[in-house]
């Protein structure tokens, strides 16, 4: 699953969380959070943990299928 970088950064700013704080709150490693923030994909479980720690639905931070298909072309 790919998390939208901009949406993630906005959610982090809205929650006043740094990468380290988000890692602690979500139980996901700092390296994984940094990788996701740089555009790498992650598992569904990781996306759910990140979204829960940011108090947002997963759908608010993931890339939508249309955007992903457009980027692949």
mmCIF file as gemmi writes it, N, C-alpha and C atoms, coordinates in Angstrom:
data_model
loop_
_atom_site.group_PDB
_atom_site.id
_atom_site.type_symbol
_atom_site.label_atom_id
_atom_site.label_alt_id
_atom_site.label_comp_id
_atom_site.label_asym_id
_atom_site.label_entity_id
_atom_site.label_seq_id
_atom_site.pdbx_PDB_ins_code
_atom_site.Cartn_x
_atom_site.Cartn_y
_atom_site.Cartn_z
_atom_site.occupancy
_atom_site.B_iso_or_equiv
_atom_site.pdbx_formal_charge
_atom_site.auth_seq_id
_atom_site.auth_asym_id
_atom_site.pdbx_PDB_model_num
ATOM 1 N N . UNK Axp A 1 ? 0.854 -1.16 0 1 0 ? 1 A 1
ATOM 2 C CA . UNK Axp A 1 ? 0 0 0 1 0 ? 1 A 1
ATOM 3 C C . UNK Axp A 1 ? 0.907 1.232 0 1 0 ? 1 A 1
ATOM 4 N N . UNK Axp A 2 ? 0.508 2.217 -0.748 1 0 ? 2 A 1
ATOM 5 C CA . UNK Axp A 2 ? 1.32 3.423 -0.815 1 0 ? 2 A 1
ATOM 6 C C . UNK Axp A 2 ? 0.589 4.57 -0.119 1 0 ? 2 A 1
ATOM 7 N N . UNK Axp A 3 ? 1.288 5.194 0.8 1 0 ? 3 A 1
ATOM 8 C CA . UNK Axp A 3 ? 0.748 6.35 1.505 1 0 ? 3 A 1
ATOM 9 C C . UNK Axp A 3 ? 1.154 7.601 0.739 1 0 ? 3 A 1
ATOM 10 N N . UNK Axp A 4 ? 0.212 8.515 0.586 1 0 ? 4 A 1
ATOM 11 C CA . UNK Axp A 4 ? 0.473 9.774 -0.099 1 0 ? 4 A 1
ATOM 12 C C . UNK Axp A 4 ? 1.367 10.638 0.786 1 0 ? 4 A 1
ATOM 13 N N . UNK Axp A 5 ? 2.524 11.012 0.276 1 0 ? 5 A 1
ATOM 14 C CA . UNK Axp A 5 ? 3.511 11.772 1.056 1 0 ? 5 A 1
ATOM 15 C C . UNK Axp A 5 ? 2.928 13.075 1.595 1 0 ? 5 A 1
ATOM 16 N N . UNK Axp A 6 ? 2.251 13.82 0.719 1 0 ? 6 A 1
ATOM 17 C CA . UNK Axp A 6 ? 1.71 15.121 1.128 1 0 ? 6 A 1
ATOM 18 C C . UNK Axp A 6 ? 0.643 14.965 2.201 1 0 ? 6 A 1
ATOM 19 N N . UNK Axp A 7 ? -0.237 13.981 2.012 1 0 ? 7 A 1
ATOM 20 C CA . UNK Axp A 7 ? -1.292 13.744 3.001 1 0 ? 7 A 1
ATOM 21 C C . UNK Axp A 7 ? -0.697 13.324 4.342 1 0 ? 7 A 1
ATOM 22 N N . UNK Axp A 8 ? 0.353 12.508 4.296 1 0 ? 8 A 1
ATOM 23 C CA . UNK Axp A 8 ? 1.016 12.076 5.529 1 0 ? 8 A 1
ATOM 24 C C . UNK Axp A 8 ? 1.635 13.265 6.249 1 0 ? 8 A 1
ATOM 25 N N . UNK Axp A 9 ? 2.341 14.095 5.515 1 0 ? 9 A 1
ATOM 26 C CA . UNK Axp A 9 ? 2.993 15.259 6.124 1 0 ? 9 A 1
ATOM 27 C C . UNK Axp A 9 ? 1.959 16.201 6.72 1 0 ? 9 A 1
ATOM 28 N N . UNK Axp A 10 ? 0.858 16.431 6.008 1 0 ? 10 A 1
ATOM 29 C CA . UNK Axp A 10 ? -0.202 17.303 6.527 1 0 ? 10 A 1
ATOM 30 C C . UNK Axp A 10 ? -0.793 16.718 7.805 1 0 ? 10 A 1
ATOM 31 N N . UNK Axp A 11 ? -1.059 15.409 7.809 1 0 ? 11 A 1
ATOM 32 C CA . UNK Axp A 11 ? -1.61 14.763 9.009 1 0 ? 11 A 1
ATOM 33 C C . UNK Axp A 11 ? -0.632 14.849 10.171 1 0 ? 11 A 1
ATOM 34 N N . UNK Axp A 12 ? 0.661 14.699 9.881 1 0 ? 12 A 1
ATOM 35 C CA . UNK Axp A 12 ? 1.672 14.821 10.938 1 0 ? 12 A 1
ATOM 36 C C . UNK Axp A 12 ? 1.701 16.248 11.488 1 0 ? 12 A 1
ATOM 37 N N . UNK Axp A 13 ? 1.631 17.235 10.608 1 0 ? 13 A 1
ATOM 38 C CA . UNK Axp A 13 ? 1.617 18.632 11.056 1 0 ? 13 A 1
ATOM 39 C C . UNK Axp A 13 ? 0.36 18.93 11.862 1 0 ? 13 A 1
ATOM 40 N N . UNK Axp A 14 ? -0.787 18.448 11.385 1 0 ? 14 A 1
ATOM 41 C CA . UNK Axp A 14 ? -2.051 18.659 12.099 1 0 ? 14 A 1
ATOM 42 C C . UNK Axp A 14 ? -2.008 18.066 13.503 1 0 ? 14 A 1
ATOM 43 N N . UNK Axp A 15 ? -1.272 16.97 13.662 1 0 ? 15 A 1
ATOM 44 C CA . UNK Axp A 15 ? -1.161 16.3 14.959 1 0 ? 15 A 1
ATOM 45 C C . UNK Axp A 15 ? 0.097 16.698 15.717 1 0 ? 15 A 1
ATOM 46 N N . UNK Axp A 16 ? 0.856 17.627 15.135 1 0 ? 16 A 1
ATOM 47 C CA . UNK Axp A 16 ? 2.09 18.119 15.754 1 0 ? 16 A 1
ATOM 48 C C . UNK Axp A 16 ? 3.013 16.96 16.131 1 0 ? 16 A 1
ATOM 49 N N . UNK Axp A 17 ? 3.219 16.042 15.159 1 0 ? 17 A 1
ATOM 50 C CA . UNK Axp A 17 ? 4.056 14.869 15.404 1 0 ? 17 A 1
ATOM 51 C C . UNK Axp A 17 ? 5.262 14.847 14.471 1 0 ? 17 A 1
ATOM 52 N N . UNK Axp A 18 ? 6.397 14.563 15.042 1 0 ? 18 A 1
ATOM 53 C CA . UNK Axp A 18 ? 7.611 14.344 14.258 1 0 ? 18 A 1
ATOM 54 C C . UNK Axp A 18 ? 7.652 12.872 13.851 1 0 ? 18 A 1
ATOM 55 N N . UNK Axp A 19 ? 8.619 12.517 13.04 1 0 ? 19 A 1
ATOM 56 C CA . UNK Axp A 19 ? 8.791 11.118 12.642 1 0 ? 19 A 1
ATOM 57 C C . UNK Axp A 19 ? 9.011 10.253 13.882 1 0 ? 19 A 1
ATOM 58 N N . UNK Axp A 20 ? 9.841 10.721 14.79 1 0 ? 20 A 1
ATOM 59 C CA . UNK Axp A 20 ? 10.129 9.952 16.01 1 0 ? 20 A 1
ATOM 60 C C . UNK Axp A 20 ? 8.869 9.787 16.855 1 0 ? 20 A 1
ATOM 61 N N . UNK Axp A 21 ? 8.104 10.856 17.015 1 0 ? 21 A 1
ATOM 62 C CA . UNK Axp A 21 ? 6.874 10.78 17.803 1 0 ? 21 A 1
ATOM 63 C C . UNK Axp A 21 ? 5.855 9.847 17.152 1 0 ? 21 A 1
ATOM 64 N N . UNK Axp A 22 ? 5.739 9.937 15.83 1 0 ? 22 A 1
ATOM 65 C CA . UNK Axp A 22 ? 4.804 9.065 15.117 1 0 ? 22 A 1
ATOM 66 C C . UNK Axp A 22 ? 5.238 7.608 15.226 1 0 ? 22 A 1
ATOM 67 N N . UNK Axp A 23 ? 6.524 7.37 15.152 1 0 ? 23 A 1
ATOM 68 C CA . UNK Axp A 23 ? 7.039 6.003 15.297 1 0 ? 23 A 1
ATOM 69 C C . UNK Axp A 23 ? 6.667 5.435 16.665 1 0 ? 23 A 1
ATOM 70 N N . UNK Axp A 24 ? 6.864 6.225 17.703 1 0 ? 24 A 1
ATOM 71 C CA . UNK Axp A 24 ? 6.523 5.76 19.057 1 0 ? 24 A 1
ATOM 72 C C . UNK Axp A 24 ? 5.026 5.533 19.205 1 0 ? 24 A 1
ATOM 73 N N . UNK Axp A 25 ? 4.22 6.463 18.691 1 0 ? 25 A 1
ATOM 74 C CA . UNK Axp A 25 ? 2.765 6.372 18.837 1 0 ? 25 A 1
ATOM 75 C C . UNK Axp A 25 ? 2.169 5.219 18.034 1 0 ? 25 A 1
ATOM 76 N N . UNK Axp A 26 ? 2.778 4.914 16.902 1 0 ? 26 A 1
ATOM 77 C CA . UNK Axp A 26 ? 2.223 3.885 16.016 1 0 ? 26 A 1
ATOM 78 C C . UNK Axp A 26 ? 2.809 2.497 16.248 1 0 ? 26 A 1
ATOM 79 N N . UNK Axp A 27 ? 3.98 2.444 16.867 1 0 ? 27 A 1
ATOM 80 C CA . UNK Axp A 27 ? 4.653 1.16 17.023 1 0 ? 27 A 1
ATOM 81 C C . UNK Axp A 27 ? 5.36 0.716 15.756 1 0 ? 27 A 1
ATOM 82 N N . UNK Axp A 28 ? 5.552 1.657 14.835 1 0 ? 28 A 1
ATOM 83 C CA . UNK Axp A 28 ? 6.245 1.402 13.572 1 0 ? 28 A 1
ATOM 84 C C . UNK Axp A 28 ? 7.626 2.035 13.692 1 0 ? 28 A 1
ATOM 85 N N . UNK Axp A 29 ? 8.636 1.398 13.157 1 0 ? 29 A 1
ATOM 86 C CA . UNK Axp A 29 ? 9.994 1.926 13.314 1 0 ? 29 A 1
ATOM 87 C C . UNK Axp A 29 ? 10.16 3.288 12.645 1 0 ? 29 A 1
ATOM 88 N N . UNK Axp A 30 ? 11.095 4.055 13.168 1 0 ? 30 A 1
ATOM 89 C CA . UNK Axp A 30 ? 11.407 5.373 12.612 1 0 ? 30 A 1
ATOM 90 C C . UNK Axp A 30 ? 11.838 5.25 11.161 1 0 ? 30 A 1
ATOM 91 N N . UNK Axp A 31 ? 12.614 4.218 10.863 1 0 ? 31 A 1
ATOM 92 C CA . UNK Axp A 31 ? 13.091 3.992 9.494 1 0 ? 31 A 1
ATOM 93 C C . UNK Axp A 31 ? 11.914 3.751 8.553 1 0 ? 31 A 1
ATOM 94 N N . UNK Axp A 32 ? 10.953 2.943 8.991 1 0 ? 32 A 1
ATOM 95 C CA . UNK Axp A 32 ? 9.783 2.67 8.156 1 0 ? 32 A 1
ATOM 96 C C . UNK Axp A 32 ? 8.974 3.938 7.929 1 0 ? 32 A 1
ATOM 97 N N . UNK Axp A 33 ? 8.773 4.731 8.974 1 0 ? 33 A 1
ATOM 98 C CA . UNK Axp A 33 ? 8.047 6.004 8.827 1 0 ? 33 A 1
ATOM 99 C C . UNK Axp A 33 ? 8.776 6.895 7.828 1 0 ? 33 A 1
ATOM 100 N N . UNK Axp A 34 ? 10.079 6.991 7.945 1 0 ? 34 A 1
ATOM 101 C CA . UNK Axp A 34 ? 10.872 7.808 7.02 1 0 ? 34 A 1
ATOM 102 C C . UNK Axp A 34 ? 10.759 7.291 5.593 1 0 ? 34 A 1
ATOM 103 N N . UNK Axp A 35 ? 10.811 5.979 5.426 1 0 ? 35 A 1
ATOM 104 C CA . UNK Axp A 35 ? 10.672 5.39 4.092 1 0 ? 35 A 1
ATOM 105 C C . UNK Axp A 35 ? 9.31 5.705 3.484 1 0 ? 35 A 1
ATOM 106 N N . UNK Axp A 36 ? 8.27 5.562 4.283 1 0 ? 36 A 1
ATOM 107 C CA . UNK Axp A 36 ? 6.914 5.858 3.813 1 0 ? 36 A 1
ATOM 108 C C . UNK Axp A 36 ? 6.804 7.337 3.455 1 0 ? 36 A 1
ATOM 109 N N . UNK Axp A 37 ? 7.393 8.177 4.282 1 0 ? 37 A 1
ATOM 110 C CA . UNK Axp A 37 ? 7.364 9.623 4.043 1 0 ? 37 A 1
ATOM 111 C C . UNK Axp A 37 ? 8.098 9.989 2.756 1 0 ? 37 A 1
ATOM 112 N N . UNK Axp A 38 ? 9.042 9.16 2.353 1 0 ? 38 A 1
ATOM 113 C CA . UNK Axp A 38 ? 9.802 9.381 1.109 1 0 ? 38 A 1
ATOM 114 C C . UNK Axp A 38 ? 9.144 8.714 -0.094 1 0 ? 38 A 1
ATOM 115 N N . UNK Axp A 39 ? 7.981 8.101 0.105 1 0 ? 39 A 1
ATOM 116 C CA . UNK Axp A 39 ? 7.239 7.553 -1.021 1 0 ? 39 A 1
ATOM 117 C C . UNK Axp A 39 ? 7.3 6.056 -1.206 1 0 ? 39 A 1
ATOM 118 N N . UNK Axp A 40 ? 7.953 5.347 -0.297 1 0 ? 40 A 1
ATOM 119 C CA . UNK Axp A 40 ? 8.007 3.883 -0.415 1 0 ? 40 A 1
ATOM 120 C C . UNK Axp A 40 ? 6.683 3.291 0.068 1 0 ? 40 A 1
ATOM 121 N N . UNK Axp A 41 ? 6.356 2.125 -0.442 1 0 ? 41 A 1
ATOM 122 C CA . UNK Axp A 41 ? 5.109 1.478 -0.045 1 0 ? 41 A 1
ATOM 123 C C . UNK Axp A 41 ? 5.289 0.754 1.29 1 0 ? 41 A 1
ATOM 124 N N . UNK Axp A 42 ? 4.162 0.395 1.884 1 0 ? 42 A 1
ATOM 125 C CA . UNK Axp A 42 ? 4.186 -0.317 3.167 1 0 ? 42 A 1
ATOM 126 C C . UNK Axp A 42 ? 3.04 -1.316 3.185 1 0 ? 42 A 1
ATOM 127 N N . UNK Axp A 43 ? 3.023 -2.151 4.194 1 0 ? 43 A 1
ATOM 128 C CA . UNK Axp A 43 ? 1.946 -3.133 4.327 1 0 ? 43 A 1
ATOM 129 C C . UNK Axp A 43 ? 0.662 -2.437 4.777 1 0 ? 43 A 1
ATOM 130 N N . UNK Axp A 44 ? -0.454 -3.112 4.568 1 0 ? 44 A 1
ATOM 131 C CA . UNK Axp A 44 ? -1.738 -2.582 5.029 1 0 ? 44 A 1
ATOM 132 C C . UNK Axp A 44 ? -1.722 -2.376 6.539 1 0 ? 44 A 1
ATOM 133 N N . UNK Axp A 45 ? -1.128 -3.318 7.258 1 0 ? 45 A 1
ATOM 134 C CA . UNK Axp A 45 ? -1.072 -3.224 8.719 1 0 ? 45 A 1
ATOM 135 C C . UNK Axp A 45 ? -0.294 -1.987 9.155 1 0 ? 45 A 1
ATOM 136 N N . UNK Axp A 46 ? 0.805 -1.696 8.469 1 0 ? 46 A 1
ATOM 137 C CA . UNK Axp A 46 ? 1.607 -0.518 8.804 1 0 ? 46 A 1
ATOM 138 C C . UNK Axp A 46 ? 0.815 0.752 8.531 1 0 ? 46 A 1
ATOM 139 N N . UNK Axp A 47 ? 0.132 0.807 7.4 1 0 ? 47 A 1
ATOM 140 C CA . UNK Axp A 47 ? -0.685 1.979 7.067 1 0 ? 47 A 1
ATOM 141 C C . UNK Axp A 47 ? -1.773 2.19 8.116 1 0 ? 47 A 1
ATOM 142 N N . UNK Axp A 48 ? -2.376 1.104 8.569 1 0 ? 48 A 1
ATOM 143 C CA . UNK Axp A 48 ? -3.413 1.195 9.596 1 0 ? 48 A 1
ATOM 144 C C . UNK Axp A 48 ? -2.85 1.717 10.914 1 0 ? 48 A 1
ATOM 145 N N . UNK Axp A 49 ? -1.672 1.253 11.299 1 0 ? 49 A 1
ATOM 146 C CA . UNK Axp A 49 ? -1.041 1.72 12.537 1 0 ? 49 A 1
ATOM 147 C C . UNK Axp A 49 ? -0.716 3.207 12.457 1 0 ? 49 A 1
ATOM 148 N N . UNK Axp A 50 ? -0.192 3.631 11.316 1 0 ? 50 A 1
ATOM 149 C CA . UNK Axp A 50 ? 0.158 5.042 11.13 1 0 ? 50 A 1
ATOM 150 C C . UNK Axp A 50 ? -1.107 5.899 11.181 1 0 ? 50 A 1
ATOM 151 N N . UNK Axp A 51 ? -2.144 5.482 10.461 1 0 ? 51 A 1
ATOM 152 C CA . UNK Axp A 51 ? -3.397 6.235 10.447 1 0 ? 51 A 1
ATOM 153 C C . UNK Axp A 51 ? -3.999 6.33 11.848 1 0 ? 51 A 1
ATOM 154 N N . UNK Axp A 52 ? -3.98 5.231 12.576 1 0 ? 52 A 1
ATOM 155 C CA . UNK Axp A 52 ? -4.532 5.228 13.939 1 0 ? 52 A 1
ATOM 156 C C . UNK Axp A 52 ? -3.767 6.197 14.831 1 0 ? 52 A 1
ATOM 157 N N . UNK Axp A 53 ? -2.445 6.211 14.72 1 0 ? 53 A 1
ATOM 158 C CA . UNK Axp A 53 ? -1.626 7.113 15.536 1 0 ? 53 A 1
ATOM 159 C C . UNK Axp A 53 ? -1.87 8.576 15.171 1 0 ? 53 A 1
ATOM 160 N N . UNK Axp A 54 ? -2.288 8.817 13.928 1 0 ? 54 A 1
ATOM 161 C CA . UNK Axp A 54 ? -2.572 10.181 13.475 1 0 ? 54 A 1
ATOM 162 C C . UNK Axp A 54 ? -4.049 10.55 13.64 1 0 ? 54 A 1
ATOM 163 N N . UNK Axp A 55 ? -4.842 9.612 14.157 1 0 ? 55 A 1
ATOM 164 C CA . UNK Axp A 55 ? -6.279 9.827 14.366 1 0 ? 55 A 1
ATOM 165 C C . UNK Axp A 55 ? -7.012 10.165 13.077 1 0 ? 55 A 1
ATOM 166 N N . UNK Axp A 56 ? -6.654 9.473 11.998 1 0 ? 56 A 1
ATOM 167 C CA . UNK Axp A 56 ? -7.325 9.659 10.712 1 0 ? 56 A 1
ATOM 168 C C . UNK Axp A 56 ? -7.653 8.289 10.128 1 0 ? 56 A 1
ATOM 169 N N . UNK Axp A 57 ? -8.673 8.219 9.272 1 0 ? 57 A 1
ATOM 170 C CA . UNK Axp A 57 ? -8.922 6.956 8.578 1 0 ? 57 A 1
ATOM 171 C C . UNK Axp A 57 ? -7.802 6.672 7.583 1 0 ? 57 A 1
ATOM 172 N N . UNK Axp A 58 ? -7.529 5.422 7.329 1 0 ? 58 A 1
ATOM 173 C CA . UNK Axp A 58 ? -6.482 5.056 6.372 1 0 ? 58 A 1
ATOM 174 C C . UNK Axp A 58 ? -6.754 5.711 5.023 1 0 ? 58 A 1
ATOM 175 N N . UNK Axp A 59 ? -8.018 5.791 4.649 1 0 ? 59 A 1
ATOM 176 C CA . UNK Axp A 59 ? -8.377 6.365 3.346 1 0 ? 59 A 1
ATOM 177 C C . UNK Axp A 59 ? -7.944 7.819 3.204 1 0 ? 59 A 1
ATOM 178 N N . UNK Axp A 60 ? -7.734 8.502 4.326 1 0 ? 60 A 1
ATOM 179 C CA . UNK Axp A 60 ? -7.295 9.906 4.28 1 0 ? 60 A 1
ATOM 180 C C . UNK Axp A 60 ? -5.822 10.062 3.927 1 0 ? 60 A 1
ATOM 181 N N . UNK Axp A 61 ? -5.03 9.012 4.078 1 0 ? 61 A 1
ATOM 182 C CA . UNK Axp A 61 ? -3.589 9.17 3.846 1 0 ? 61 A 1
ATOM 183 C C . UNK Axp A 61 ? -3.035 8.31 2.716 1 0 ? 61 A 1
ATOM 184 N N . UNK Axp A 62 ? -3.832 7.385 2.183 1 0 ? 62 A 1
ATOM 185 C CA . UNK Axp A 62 ? -3.291 6.525 1.122 1 0 ? 62 A 1
ATOM 186 C C . UNK Axp A 62 ? -3.48 7.156 -0.249 1 0 ? 62 A 1
ATOM 187 N N . UNK Axp A 63 ? -2.656 6.684 -1.192 1 0 ? 63 A 1
ATOM 188 C CA . UNK Axp A 63 ? -2.819 7.07 -2.594 1 0 ? 63 A 1
ATOM 189 C C . UNK Axp A 63 ? -4.101 6.422 -3.085 1 0 ? 63 A 1
ATOM 190 N N . UNK Axp A 64 ? -4.866 7.151 -3.868 1 0 ? 64 A 1
ATOM 191 C CA . UNK Axp A 64 ? -6.054 6.502 -4.423 1 0 ? 64 A 1
ATOM 192 C C . UNK Axp A 64 ? -5.664 5.706 -5.658 1 0 ? 64 A 1
ATOM 193 N N . UNK Axp A 65 ? -6.464 4.75 -6.017 1 0 ? 65 A 1
ATOM 194 C CA . UNK Axp A 65 ? -6.14 3.836 -7.114 1 0 ? 65 A 1
ATOM 195 C C . UNK Axp A 65 ? -5.981 4.568 -8.439 1 0 ? 65 A 1
ATOM 196 N N . UNK Axp A 66 ? -6.771 5.604 -8.673 1 0 ? 66 A 1
ATOM 197 C CA . UNK Axp A 66 ? -6.686 6.353 -9.926 1 0 ? 66 A 1
ATOM 198 C C . UNK Axp A 66 ? -5.343 7.053 -10.051 1 0 ? 66 A 1
ATOM 199 N N . UNK Axp A 67 ? -4.907 7.7 -8.981 1 0 ? 67 A 1
ATOM 200 C CA . UNK Axp A 67 ? -3.623 8.402 -9.006 1 0 ? 67 A 1
ATOM 201 C C . UNK Axp A 67 ? -2.481 7.419 -9.206 1 0 ? 67 A 1
ATOM 202 N N . UNK Axp A 68 ? -2.563 6.253 -8.576 1 0 ? 68 A 1
ATOM 203 C CA . UNK Axp A 68 ? -1.505 5.261 -8.719 1 0 ? 68 A 1
ATOM 204 C C . UNK Axp A 68 ? -1.445 4.751 -10.158 1 0 ? 68 A 1
ATOM 205 N N . UNK Axp A 69 ? -2.601 4.548 -10.791 1 0 ? 69 A 1
ATOM 206 C CA . UNK Axp A 69 ? -2.637 4.081 -12.174 1 0 ? 69 A 1
ATOM 207 C C . UNK Axp A 69 ? -2.075 5.144 -13.112 1 0 ? 69 A 1
ATOM 208 N N . UNK Axp A 70 ? -2.407 6.41 -12.856 1 0 ? 70 A 1
ATOM 209 C CA . UNK Axp A 70 ? -1.887 7.505 -13.68 1 0 ? 70 A 1
ATOM 210 C C . UNK Axp A 70 ? -0.375 7.606 -13.573 1 0 ? 70 A 1
ATOM 211 N N . UNK Axp A 71 ? 0.159 7.419 -12.381 1 0 ? 71 A 1
ATOM 212 C CA . UNK Axp A 71 ? 1.605 7.502 -12.169 1 0 ? 71 A 1
ATOM 213 C C . UNK Axp A 71 ? 2.341 6.341 -12.826 1 0 ? 71 A 1
ATOM 214 N N . UNK Axp A 72 ? 1.678 5.21 -12.978 1 0 ? 72 A 1
ATOM 215 C CA . UNK Axp A 72 ? 2.311 4.037 -13.569 1 0 ? 72 A 1
ATOM 216 C C . UNK Axp A 72 ? 2.462 4.174 -15.084 1 0 ? 72 A 1
ATOM 217 N N . UNK Axp A 73 ? 1.671 5.049 -15.664 1 0 ? 73 A 1
ATOM 218 C CA . UNK Axp A 73 ? 1.71 5.203 -17.129 1 0 ? 73 A 1
ATOM 219 C C . UNK Axp A 73 ? 2.767 6.156 -17.586 1 0 ? 73 A 1
